[in-house]
Amino acid sequence: MSAHHPAVPVGGKLLNTATAVCGVLIMAMLAVLLVRFIFGLGAVTNLNDGYPWGIWVIFDVIIGSAFACGGFSVAMLVYIFNRGEYHPLVRPALLASLFGYTLAGVGVIFDLGRWWNFWHIFWPGYANPNSVMFEVAVCISAYITVMWIEFSPVFLEKWGLTVQKKKLEKVLFFFIALGTLLPMMHQSSLGTMLVVMGPQVNPLWQTPVVPLLYLLSAITVGYGIVLFESCVASAAYRREIEMHLLQPMAKIMLGVLGLFLAVRLGDLVVRGALGHAFAASLEAFFFWLELFCFVLPYLLIGSAAARRNPARLFLAGIALMCGAMLMRVNGFLIGYDTGLGVDHGWHYFPSIAEMLVTIGMFSVEVLAYIIITRRFPVLPREEAAAAH
């Protein structure tokens, strides 16, 4: 972060109600994972032959990585489109992305049947370059490493390692470039995973352009996450909210959202799949719910006057998060049928243990965010925000 946009630690006590609750939820998660790693997936999950993927893959990895795109979306504005005024948002967005992706990478191990073989992903002898899942695994692993390097100046600055920080900044442009390329690759590849499933996925979500849809929705929800995060951090820390940055960014977000909706609805019309949305089915209901969440931001912050209201920005961010979440749940769970589903006696609803792990993963991210922002220079100095 440049000298024009200094960052400071928020300060304050680390032990409070929020961190205590997070600690309890994390301990519950660890207890479940101990049972899982000793006795297997069947001991704690409701997975079966008809529904082999549950919320650990869908929420912790597929949705979690999409929610972690705030750093990628802001970096595109600052470093690709040369919008330097958004630089104060880079560090907080990158921090949320850092923990979101790191936990998504760790979460993959939870869902592996033979989890002790996870290292095969990184061993050349086991590489399968024709596999979509291999490409996703490699790209996400590389992106996690890149983000830690991008964020490391925060630690160097805190620890007074000025010389090391200056040396790193000379080559940081290379990692920033990688940090904008890698998410484009794996976010689109997450959509490609639906393509290779063929007719097992409902036509409302099975389309050749689903990689583009996943990429556009990830960029859009990245801005929504920044809105959500900025509003929550300002309220929790009683800080001045960066409205001078969030208002124009929300307008950009609506532009990307419009492109996404045009591709989404245009694809359904071109393929002749729109009729499935009017069927009396669970899939149709969730399709309209998903679409409503994506349209809702226009109703909330479609005008310049509405974008001056922090509460509306906050709700628009939540709406986008819900839309992106539903799009992925619909494609990978509700609209997904292996042919061995309900008709063959199989059904799936996550167990309490599965929910505890997912909630625990979120708690780890919240706890880490609180600790880092209170002790390290991440959030912009308040005087800079107030001056605008």
matplotlib code that plots the C-alpha trace (Angstrom):
import matplotlib.pyplot as plt

x = [0.0, 1.4, 2.2, -0.9, -3.1, -1.5, -2.9, -2.9, -3.8, -7.2, -6.0, -8.2, -8.6, -8.5, -10.7, -14.3, -17.7, -17.1, -13.7, -15.0, -17.9, -15.6, -13.3, -16.1, -17.3, -13.8, -13.3, -16.6, -15.3, -12.0, -13.9, -15.9, -12.8, -11.0, -13.8, -13.9, -10.2, -10.2, -13.4, -14.1, -16.6, -19.5, -19.1, -20.0, -21.6, -24.8, -23.0, -24.0, -23.7, -26.5, -25.1, -21.4, -20.8, -22.1, -21.8, -18.1, -17.2, -20.0, -19.9, -16.3, -14.6, -16.8, -18.8, -16.0, -13.6, -16.2, -16.7, -12.9, -12.8, -12.9, -9.1, -9.1, -12.0, -10.4, -6.9, -8.4, -9.6, -6.4, -3.7, -5.4, -7.8, -5.4, -8.0, -5.5, -8.2, -9.4, -6.0, -7.1, -9.5, -6.8, -5.4, -8.7, -10.1, -6.9, -7.0, -10.5, -9.5, -6.4, -8.2, -11.1, -8.9, -6.6, -9.5, -11.1, -7.8, -7.7, -11.4, -10.7, -8.8, -11.9, -13.9, -11.2, -12.0, -8.3, -7.2, -3.7, -3.0, -3.7, 0.0, -0.5, -1.9, 1.5, 3.6, 4.4, 4.0, 0.4, -0.4, -3.3, -3.3, -6.5, -8.4, -10.5, -10.2, -6.4, -6.3, -8.5, -6.3, -3.1, -4.4, -6.0, -2.8, -0.7, -3.1, -3.0, 0.9, 0.7, -1.7, 0.5, 3.4, 1.2, 0.0, 3.5, 4.4, 1.8, 3.8, 7.2, 5.8, 4.5, 7.8, 9.9, 11.7, 11.9, 14.8, 13.1, 9.8, 11.5, 13.2, 9.9, 8.1, 10.5, 9.3, 5.7, 4.4, 5.0, 2.9, 0.2, 0.0, -0.3, -2.9, -5.2, -4.6, -4.9, -8.5, -9.7, -8.4, -9.8, -13.1, -14.0, -12.8, -15.1, -17.9, -16.2, -16.7, -20.5, -19.9, -18.2, -21.1, -23.2, -27.0, -26.6, -27.0, -30.4, -30.5, -31.0, -27.4, -25.9, -24.5, -21.3, -20.9, -21.1, -17.3, -17.9, -20.9, -18.9, -16.1, -18.4, -20.4, -17.1, -16.0, -19.4, -19.7, -16.1, -17.4, -20.4, -18.1, -16.1, -19.4, -20.4, -17.0, -16.5, -19.9, -19.4, -15.8, -17.0, -19.8, -17.8, -14.8, -16.8, -14.8, -15.7, -17.0, -15.3, -18.4, -16.3, -14.9, -17.9, -20.3, -18.4, -17.3, -21.0, -21.7, -19.0, -20.4, -23.8, -22.2, -20.5, -23.7, -25.6, -23.1, -23.5, -27.4, -27.3, -25.1, -27.2, -30.6, -29.4, -27.9, -31.2, -33.1, -30.6, -30.5, -34.3, -33.9, -35.9, -39.0, -37.6, -37.9, -41.7, -42.0, -43.6, -40.4, -38.0, -35.3, -37.5, -38.3, -34.6, -33.8, -36.2, -34.9, -31.3, -32.3, -34.2, -31.1, -29.0, -31.7, -32.3, -29.1, -30.6, -33.7, -31.6, -28.8, -29.8, -29.9, -27.0, -29.1, -29.6, -25.9, -25.3, -27.1, -24.7, -27.5, -28.6, -25.0, -24.8, -28.0, -26.9, -23.7, -25.7, -28.1, -25.1, -23.6, -26.9, -27.2, -23.7, -24.3, -27.6, -26.1, -23.5, -25.8, -28.3, -25.8, -23.9, -26.6, -30.2, -30.0, -27.5, -28.7, -26.3, -29.2, -29.0, -30.8, -34.3, -35.7, -33.3, -34.0, -31.0, -31.4, -29.1, -29.4, -26.3, -25.8, -25.3, -21.6, -21.2, -22.9, -20.6, -17.5, -18.8, -19.7, -16.3, -14.5, -16.3, -15.4, -11.7, -11.9, -13.7, -11.3, -8.3, -9.7, -10.2, -6.7, -4.9, -6.9, -6.4, -2.7, -1.4, -1.7, -4.6, -7.5, -6.9, -6.2, -9.5, -8.3, -7.8, -11.3, -12.8, -10.9, -12.9]
y = [0.0, 3.3, 6.2, 8.0, 5.3, 4.3, 1.4, 0.9, -1.8, -1.3, -2.3, -3.4, -6.6, -9.9, -11.7, -10.6, -12.2, -12.6, -14.3, -16.5, -17.7, -18.4, -20.3, -22.6, -23.3, -24.1, -26.6, -28.3, -28.5, -30.0, -32.6, -33.6, -33.7, -36.0, -38.5, -38.1, -38.7, -41.7, -43.5, -42.1, -40.0, -42.3, -41.7, -38.0, -37.3, -38.3, -38.8, -41.9, -43.5, -41.4, -38.1, -38.4, -34.6, -32.7, -29.3, -29.7, -29.6, -27.2, -24.7, -24.9, -25.1, -24.1, -21.4, -20.5, -19.8, -17.6, -15.6, -15.2, -13.3, -9.8, -9.5, -10.6, -8.2, -5.2, -6.1, -6.0, -2.4, -1.2, -3.1, -3.9, -0.9, 1.5, 2.8, 3.6, 5.4, 1.9, 1.0, 1.4, -1.5, -3.9, -5.1, -5.8, -7.5, -9.5, -10.6, -12.0, -13.7, -15.1, -16.9, -17.9, -19.6, -21.1, -22.7, -23.9, -25.6, -27.2, -28.1, -30.3, -32.7, -33.2, -34.7, -37.0, -40.7, -41.5, -38.2, -39.5, -39.5, -35.8, -35.2, -37.0, -33.7, -32.2, -35.2, -35.1, -38.9, -38.7, -35.6, -35.9, -32.7, -33.8, -33.6, -30.5, -31.3, -31.4, -28.0, -26.6, -28.1, -26.8, -23.3, -22.9, -24.2, -21.8, -18.9, -19.5, -19.3, -16.1, -14.4, -15.1, -13.5, -10.6, -10.1, -10.6, -6.8, -6.4, -8.6, -7.1, -3.6, -4.6, -6.3, -3.3, -5.3, -2.3, -3.5, -6.9, -5.2, -2.9, -5.9, -7.8, -4.8, -4.8, -8.2, -8.0, -7.0, -10.5, -12.1, -9.5, -10.5, -14.2, -13.2, -11.8, -14.7, -17.7, -17.0, -16.5, -20.0, -22.0, -20.1, -20.9, -24.4, -24.9, -24.3, -26.7, -29.4, -29.1, -29.4, -32.8, -34.1, -33.9, -34.8, -35.4, -31.6, -30.0, -28.0, -24.7, -25.0, -27.3, -25.2, -24.8, -21.2, -22.2, -21.5, -17.9, -17.6, -18.9, -16.4, -13.4, -14.3, -14.7, -11.2, -9.7, -11.4, -10.3, -6.7, -7.7, -9.2, -6.0, -4.0, -6.5, -6.6, -2.8, -2.2, -4.9, -3.8, -0.2, -1.1, -3.5, -1.2, 2.0, 3.4, 5.8, 3.9, 4.4, 5.7, 7.7, 4.3, 2.0, 4.2, 4.2, 0.6, -0.4, 1.2, -0.9, -4.0, -3.4, -3.1, -6.5, -8.0, -6.7, -8.5, -11.7, -11.5, -10.9, -14.0, -16.1, -15.3, -15.1, -18.6, -20.1, -18.5, -19.6, -23.2, -23.4, -24.3, -21.4, -23.6, -25.7, -22.6, -22.8, -26.4, -27.3, -28.5, -27.8, -26.9, -24.2, -22.7, -22.4, -21.0, -18.1, -17.6, -17.5, -15.0, -12.8, -12.5, -11.4, -8.8, -7.5, -5.2, -3.2, -2.6, -1.7, 0.5, 1.1, 4.9, 7.2, 8.4, 4.8, 4.1, 6.8, 4.7, 2.3, 0.0, -0.5, -1.2, -3.8, -5.5, -5.4, -7.2, -9.9, -10.3, -11.0, -13.4, -15.3, -15.4, -16.7, -19.3, -20.5, -20.7, -23.1, -25.1, -25.4, -26.7, -29.1, -30.3, -29.4, -29.6, -32.6, -36.2, -39.1, -41.3, -43.0, -40.3, -40.2, -42.7, -45.3, -44.6, -42.2, -38.8, -36.3, -33.6, -32.5, -34.0, -31.8, -32.8, -31.6, -28.3, -27.9, -28.2, -25.7, -23.2, -23.9, -23.1, -19.8, -19.1, -19.7, -17.0, -14.5, -15.1, -14.8, -11.6, -10.0, -10.9, -9.7, -6.4, -5.6, -6.4, -5.7, -2.7, -3.8, -1.3, 2.3, 5.1, 6.7, 10.2, 9.3, 8.0, 11.0, 13.5, 12.4]
z = [0.0, -1.0, 1.3, 0.1, 1.5, 4.9, 6.8, 10.6, 13.0, 14.6, 18.0, 20.9, 22.9, 21.1, 23.7, 23.3, 22.7, 18.9, 19.3, 22.2, 20.1, 17.2, 19.5, 20.7, 17.1, 16.0, 18.8, 17.8, 14.3, 15.4, 17.4, 14.4, 12.1, 14.6, 14.3, 10.5, 10.0, 12.3, 11.4, 7.8, 6.1, 6.9, 10.6, 10.4, 7.0, 5.1, 1.8, -0.2, -3.6, -5.0, -3.6, -3.3, -2.8, 0.1, 1.7, 2.4, -1.3, -2.4, 0.5, 1.8, -1.6, -4.6, -2.8, -0.4, -3.3, -5.0, -1.8, -1.6, -4.9, -3.3, -3.6, -7.2, -8.2, -6.5, -7.9, -11.4, -10.8, -9.4, -11.4, -14.7, -15.2, -13.4, -10.9, -8.2, -6.0, -4.9, -3.5, 0.2, -0.4, -1.6, 1.7, 3.5, 0.4, -0.1, 3.6, 3.2, 0.0, 1.6, 4.3, 2.1, -0.4, 2.2, 4.0, 0.7, -0.1, 3.4, 3.1, 0.1, 2.3, 4.5, 1.7, 0.3, 1.1, 1.3, 2.6, 3.4, -0.3, -0.8, -1.6, -4.9, -6.2, -6.1, -7.3, -11.0, -11.3, -10.4, -12.6, -15.0, -17.1, -18.9, -15.6, -14.8, -11.1, -11.4, -13.1, -10.3, -7.6, -9.1, -9.8, -6.4, -4.7, -6.7, -6.0, -2.3, -2.4, -4.5, -2.1, 0.9, -1.0, -2.0, 1.6, 3.2, 3.1, 5.8, 8.1, 7.1, 7.7, 11.2, 12.1, 10.9, 8.2, 5.8, 3.7, 3.0, 2.2, -0.4, -2.0, -2.2, -3.7, -6.6, -7.8, -6.4, -9.8, -11.0, -8.2, -8.7, -12.4, -11.4, -8.8, -11.5, -13.9, -11.7, -10.4, -14.0, -14.7, -11.7, -11.3, -14.9, -14.4, -11.5, -14.0, -16.4, -13.8, -14.5, -18.2, -17.9, -15.8, -18.9, -18.6, -14.8, -14.4, -15.0, -18.3, -16.3, -15.2, -17.8, -20.6, -22.6, -21.4, -17.7, -17.3, -18.4, -16.1, -13.1, -13.9, -14.3, -11.1, -9.2, -10.2, -9.4, -6.0, -5.3, -5.3, -3.2, -0.6, -0.4, 0.2, 2.9, 4.5, 4.5, 6.1, 8.8, 9.6, 9.9, 12.2, 14.3, 14.7, 14.8, 11.8, 9.1, 6.1, 2.8, 0.9, -1.5, -2.7, -2.3, -4.3, -7.6, -7.1, -6.6, -10.0, -11.6, -9.9, -11.4, -14.8, -14.5, -13.0, -16.1, -18.4, -16.3, -16.5, -20.2, -20.8, -18.3, -19.7, -23.3, -23.0, -21.7, -24.7, -27.3, -26.0, -25.6, -22.0, -20.5, -20.5, -17.7, -15.5, -15.8, -14.8, -11.5, -9.9, -7.1, -9.6, -11.2, -7.8, -6.9, -10.3, -9.8, -6.3, -7.7, -10.4, -7.9, -5.8, -8.8, -9.9, -6.3, -6.3, -9.1, -7.0, -4.0, -5.5, -9.1, -8.6, -7.5, -4.6, -3.4, -3.6, -1.0, 1.6, 3.4, 4.4, 0.8, -0.2, 2.6, 1.5, -2.2, -1.2, 0.7, -2.3, -4.6, -2.1, -1.9, -5.7, -6.2, -3.5, -5.0, -8.5, -7.2, -4.9, -7.7, -10.2, -7.9, -5.6, -6.3, -10.1, -10.0, -10.3, -10.9, -11.9, -8.5, -6.6, -5.1, -7.7, -6.3, -2.7, -2.1, -0.6, 1.0, 3.6, 5.5, 9.0, 12.1, 12.0, 8.4, 9.4, 12.4, 10.1, 7.6, 10.4, 12.0, 8.8, 8.6, 12.3, 11.6, 8.8, 11.1, 14.0, 11.7, 10.2, 13.7, 14.9, 11.7, 11.4, 15.1, 15.2, 11.6, 9.2, 7.0, 7.1, 5.8, 8.3, 9.3, 8.7, 5.0, 4.6, 6.6, 4.4, 1.4]

ax = plt.figure().add_subplot(projection="3d")
ax.plot(x, y, z, "-o")
ax.set_aspect("equal")
plt.show()
